[in-house]
Amino acid sequence: MSYKRVVMSSGHGKHVRGASGILDEVDEARRVVERVATELRNRAVEVTTYHDDVSRSQNENLNRIVDFHNSKQRDLDVSVHFNAYEQVSKPMGTEVLYVTQSGLAAQVSSAIAAAGGFINRGAKKRTDLFFLNNTAMPSILIEVCFVDSEADAYLYDGNFEAICDAIADVLGGVEEGEITPSPPQPDAALHVVGKVSYFGGPDDKGVSASEGLAFISKVDEKPELFLPYQPEGTTGLARRLNPHIHYVACRWDYNKTPKLMMLQQVALVRAPSTGIEMKAFPADWGPNQNTGRVADISPGLMEDLGIQTDDEVEVIFPY
């Protein structure tokens, strides 16, 4: 379903600040609102945006935002926020809150997760939020990602336009002239199904302290994969991998998947037992065929997929 008239507002206000960490919620929510609005207008959707530069208290802020929404003729109300928990390096993910719009919330959350490479926390019913309870039309509240997650902040910065485009595609339909991407096919450059294990990071004693990676020789070739420091007592890149980032190793055929391709594109890793699928960066060659496994993944990806060593995964590259 696409909407013809949408009102979008950023959470909090100029003088009533929201969460702040690596990202600032107020500043980034305003960026997202305006970029999504532009994309929706390209899809012939009538969009009105609002940012509160006046309120001095939380109560005034909430009422001013809701009053603005309710003063307009529209089909949908959207509030854009960013989540916060505590300073962490691991990915935390995206979610969309609702009272009545469960289907729409799930669609938007899934679209943001796919576009940004985030963990999809999904649609969450919340009956205690002023915006959702007091806007007169159907409404959703988007929590784009966590401002205090290093991984989320990196993914958000790198995929900002794709995230906004994905939101606009759900709310307004695909832009004229565009084609909706097809699901990845089994004839991809690499498509394997089988058992999995994990590797990499400071705690992986299965690799030596000096062990490197097959096709990444320097941190600055793919800095998003690595910790900002070399773990004590180590010199190799394998132990410097950030275990919370989603990465994968497979037995790549370099004729089909050359180094540059793997540095520029991502894989899809799916866990059939949980139904969860996530993007992952190619990081190394492996595992050895004698292990009987088809892939090694980061500890964080294994946790977020809800699986354990020797569970089954499907890997498709590129995605």
HUMO-V584863 format. One record per helix or strand. SS is the DSSP state (2 for helix, 1 for strand). FROM is the first residue (numbers start at 1). TO is the last residue. Records with the same first field share a line. If there is no record, write none. Layout:
BEGIN
SS = FROM-TO ; FROM-TO
END
This chain:
BEGIN
1 = 5-13 ; 20-20 ; 24-24 ; 46-52 ; 76-83 ; 88-88 ; 94-98 ; 120-125 ; 139-146 ; 149-149 ; 190-198 ; 226-226 ; 241-241 ; 247-250 ; 266-271 ; 276-285 ; 293-297 ; 312-317
2 = 25-42 ; 58-70 ; 102-116 ; 130-134 ; 150-158 ; 160-172 ; 219-221 ; 223-225 ; 238-240 ; 259-264 ; 289-291 ; 299-305
END
